[in-house]
Amino acid sequence: MRGNRILALASGALLLAGAATPPPAWLYPARITTIPRPAKPHTLPGSTLDPTEDQLGTMTAVVDWYPGDHPAPPNAVLHGSGGANACGFCHMAGGTGRPENASLAGLDPDYIRRSVQAYAGGTRESSDPTFLANLLMRKTAKAASDADVDAAADYFSQLPRHAFGKVVETATIPAPVGDAMVYRPDPSGKREPLGERLIEMPDDFGRFEARDPRVRATAYVPPGAIAHGAQLASGMAPGGPPACATCHGFDYNGTSIAPPLAGRGPTYLARSLVNYRSGARHADEATAMRGVTAHLTDGDVIALAAYMASRPIPREAQR
């Protein structure tokens, strides 16, 4: 009993320590902009589809541009039911994910199930409670049946992992405009100092808006961020976190207790660290990560996300 009380007090102290550092505003780009948006393409190279604007925006029926890129998905991935959106609308039919959410391909199926349960139960939230991607995930998690969650988790777990972006260290960047929960360059072409931010942009916003699973993204980070992240991840940084490989495995390829980190989306990784730090993610299994992240600065978060995102996905995970 005394041990449980000590653990509870420690967990509360970690939550308070994390709550002292507010989430960085740049990590949650605006959903809508007043700047004219690029036209969405209704056809894509290598695809025979020609969907309408309404079809592209339907969350319960996925436009699967390249069905040959993956096995036939279960119904839950391509079609929503019972009030749940289709998993593939946000995470793509091949599980590749997008800058505003997570890639699911190659994750442990039990990890995916526990994540959905945490969203449904309110123990996996966003440090920005208004962030639309989190609200959509919570809605779907609450509405999805156990059978659909199981089918989707088993399907995504069998898919190869892919990294669809790159990390670039730079002091200046194209001026970013928040749009559709991501950033795109200001059409004026102006540039601005990056400062202490991680700004990720689809390389082709029109294709991104058409929900092209092959479109790539570029994440801009400050000079030296990747090297700083490598030191933090190794566990050798003075006052820094323990070695990430302890739980996340050799080459950061994941273990039975922790997901892979190598090649994951940098914005997703940064939000995950901030959500642990703030206590927004507070399921029982998040206790260890709350301790790891409690004293991370925003610069540390950027560095760790940049380093992990820049790591190659091990060949065996690409199958």
N, C-alpha and C positions, 0 to 999 in steps of 0.2 A: 504494500500500500504506500509506504513512504517513498519507494522508488518511483512509483507511478506519479506521485505528487511532485517529486523533483523534476521528472520528465515534463510534466505539464507546465511547471513554472519556467523551465528552460525554454520550452516551445513558445510560451507567451513572451518571454524576453526577446526571443529571436524575432517574433512578429513585430514587437515594438521597435526593435532596432531597424528592421527593414522599413517600417512605416515612416521613419524619420526621413527617408530619402524618397521624395515624390518621383513618380515615373516621368521620364523625359518626354516632353510634348512631341518631339520629332519622331518618336517611335510609333505614333498613332496618327497618320496623315488624314486629312479631311476627306470626307466621302464625296463631296460635291464642290466643284469650282465654278467661278463665274467666267473663266477664260474659255473660249470656244474649244470644244473637244474635237480631236481628230475623228474622221469618219471610220466606222467599223467596217472592215472587209467582210463581205458575205460569202467569199470563197477563199480558200487557202491553197498554197502550192501542194500538190500531191494528194488532194482530196477531191472527191466528186460531189460533195455536198454543196448545197446552195440555200442555207437556212434563211428564214425571215428574221427581222429584228425581234419579233415576239418570241420566236423559237429560241433564239440565243439567250433571252432573258428569263426563260421558264425554269424555275428551280426544281421542278418535279419531272422534268424530261430532258435528259442531257443530250446535247448535240455532240456526238462522238465522231469527231473529225477523222480520226485515224484508227478504225477498229482493228486493223492489222497489227497495230503496235502492242497489243495485249490480248490475253485470252478473253473469252466472252464473259462479261461481268454479270454478277447476280442482279436481280431486279432492284435491290436496294441501292445499288450504285448508279443505275441509269434512270430509275423512276422513284419518286417519293411516294409514300403511302401513309395513311393514318395521320396526316398532318406533318409528317417528316419530309424534309427536302431530300433530293437525291444526293447521295454522298459525292458522286462524281461531278456535281455542279461546281462545288468549291474545290474539291481535291483532285479533280480530273478523273476520267474513266480509267486511266492507267496509274492512278495514285501518285502522280508526280507532284501535286500541290502547286501553289502559286506564292508569290512574295507575301501575300496577306494571310496565308494559312500554312498548314503543315503538309509535308510530303508524307504519305502513308505507306508507300511501297516498301516492302521488305521489313516492316516492323513486326515485332512479335504479336501474334493475334491476341494473346491475353493482355498485353499492354494496351492495344487498341480498345479492347472491351472495357478495361478499367478506366481508360480515359473518357470514354462515352459515359460510363456510370458516374464519374466525377463531375462531368458537365451537368448531367441530369440531376445530381444530388446537390449541386451548388458548391462543391469543394474545389472546383477548377474554374476560376473566374479570371477576368482581365483586370490589370491595374488601372485601366481606363474603363470604367463600367459602362460607358456609352459606345464602346468600340463595336461596330456592327458585326464583324466576323465572329466575335464571341457570342453576341446575342443570337445570331443565326445558329451557331453550333449548339447553344443551350436549348433552343427551340427544337431542333432536330433530335437531340439526345433524349429529351423528355418524351417525344412522340414516337420514336422508333421502337419497334417490337424487338424482343430478345432474339427472335429468329433472324430478323433482318440485320441486327448488329453482328450476330455470329457469322452470317453469310458474308457480310462485307469484310469483317476482320480476317476471316480465313482467306478470302480472295486477295486482299491487299497484301497480306503477309507473304504470299507466294510470288509476288512480282519483284523484278530486279530493281535495285535502287539506281537512280540517276541524279546527277548534279546538273541543273540547267541554268547555271549562272557562274559569274566570276567575281572575285573581290579585287578591287583596285585601290591602292593607297595613293592619295592625292591631297593637296592642300586646297585646291579649288575645284568646283564642280559646276555642271549646268544648273542654273537656278531651278530648284525643284518646286513643283506645283502639286499639292495634294489633290488626288482624284481617284475615286473608286477604291479607297482604302490603301492606295499605293501612291508613289510619286511618278511624275513624268516631267520632262524638261519644259521650262517656260518657252513658248513658241518664239519669243523675241530673240532667243539664242544667247542671252546674257549669262554670265557666270558669277559665282559668289564664293567666298571662303567657306570651306566645309566646317571648320571648327571641330568641336568635340561632338560629332554626330556620326551615325551610320545611316546613309541614305541609299536605298535600293530602288532602282527603276527598271521596268521592262525595257528591253532594247527596241521594241516596236510596240507602242501603246495601242495602236489600232488592232494588231493581232492579239494583244493581251485582252482587249475588250471583247474580241470575238471568241475568247476562251480557247485560244490555240494552245494545246499542251506542249508544243515544241518551241514556243517562243522563249528566248533566254532573257536573263536579267543581269544587271551590273550593280554591285554594291560598292559604294564609295566609302572608304574609311580613312582616318588620319594616317599620315606617314608614321611608320614604326608600330602600328597597331598589331600586325600579325606576329612580329617578334615578341612583343609584350604579351600577347595571348599565349604564345608557345611557352613562355616562362611561367605564366600563371597555371596553365594546364599541366605542366610538369610537376607542380607541387613545390617548386624550388624558390618561388618568389617570397621574400621576407614578409611575413604577416599575411600571405595570400592563402588561397584555398588549398585543400589537399589535392593530390594528383587525380585528374579526371579519369585516368585509366583504371583506377582502383575499382570503380563501379562500371564504367562504360567500356572497359576492355581494351585489349591490344589494338592499336590502330584506331581506337575510338569506334570500333565496329559493333558495339552493343554486347550485352550479356543477358542472362536470364532475369536480371534484376534492374537493368537500365537500358534505355534505347540507344541506338547508334547516334553519333554526333558528326562524324566525318561526312562532309559534303552536304549537310543539311542547309536549308535556307538561312542566311545570316539574320534577317529580320525576325524570323520565327525563333531562332536561338536567343536573340537578344530579348525578345518579349518573354520567353520562358524564364530567363534568368531574373528579369525584373519582376515577373509575377511571383516567383518564389521569394524574392527579396522582400516584396511588399506584403506577403502573406495571402495574396489573391489565390494562389494555388496552395491549398492547405489540407488535402487528403492525408490520411495517415502515412502513406508512403512518401509524402513530400517532406517529412520531418528532416531527413538528412540534407536535402537540397536547401531547405531554409537556413540551416546552419552554414552551409557552404557559401551561400549568397549574401548572408546578413550584412557583411562589411564590404561588399564589392561596390566600387564607385561606378559611375556611368562610363568612365573611361575603361575600367576593367571589363565591364559588360561588352562594350564595343570590341575590345581586344579579343576576348574569348570567343565571341560570335564570329569575328573575322577569321581567327585562326582555324576554328573548327570547320567553317564553311569552305575554307581554302584547302583543307586536307583532302587528298584523293580518296574516293570510295574504294575499298579493297576489291580486288578483282573477283574474289569469290562471292561478294555481295551483288555483283553485276550480272552474275550467271549468264 
